[in-house]
């Protein structure tokens, strides 16, 4: 989730400080989330999704590296 959050936030052109202010959290806490040190609550996850105009599933989706997919 942390990688997706950082990527999508950057794609929208928002800084950590702007995003943190918008959500009512500290930029330090947001940085910890983006580094994967802490996990946000479900409520905060929804707030991230709303602020970034994405589905919460996009934030928590796990991408599989190319060539690593299982063979069926």
ABEGO torsion letter per residue (X at the ends): XAAAAAAAAAAAGBBAAAAAAAAGBBAAAAAAAAAGABBBBAAAAAAAAAAAGBBAAAAABBBBBBGABBBX
